[in-house]
Amino acid sequence: MNINDFTLTAQKIIEKSMLLAKTGSNQAVEPGHILKALIEEAQSIYSYASEKLEVNKSSFESALESILRSYPKIEGGKAYFSEQSNIILQNAANYKSELKDKYISAEHIFISLAQSKDMVGELMKDAGFRKKALIEVISELRKGSRVDSQTAEDTYDALNKYAININERARSGKLDPVIGRDDEIRRV
């Protein structure tokens, strides 16, 4: 698998998962490391999906931490990708083709993790991250766009990422009332 087939965010996920395995004294990069790296590096995608699928993020992340602690520890040596992690990355490449994208992105890895046959896959299914639901959420997030550049993830939901939705704040009652602001009103 060629690293240039991945988006920049997906490359960061792979690098971060290797770092997590190394700092955790784990010899193999396991699916739990990949998921933890995805949560940290693709925070906007993870947050969007967990909000839409009504996942309890705190219990999900604490269960993930216990899975990470359960991996065998070893001193020395260089981290390598376990067989299950290689399968996840290969399945991500298959999802790239299925979704007609040019690069393997964080979303493809996310879907692939949800389909894995280990503790992480079971955790994700139990939490509500199922393949069909994830694909629907990702399609909604992308709004019809495809991953045709290595920086595609940066364009998803850009308006909410870089702007404040005043209408939404007004609906939820989070705007300050105009009453008692005579000086500000005169200036405007």
Buried (B, 14 or more C-beta within 10 A) or exposed (E): EEEEBBBBBBBBBBEBBBBBBBEBBBBBBBBBBBBBBBBBBBEBBBBBBBEBBEBEEEEBBEBBEEBBEEBEEEEEEEBEBBEBBEBBBEBBBBBBEEBEBBBBBBBBBBBBBBBBEBBBBEBBBEBBBBBEBBBBBBEEBBEEEEBEEBEBBEEBBEEEEEEEEEEEEEEEEEEEEEEEEEEEEEEE
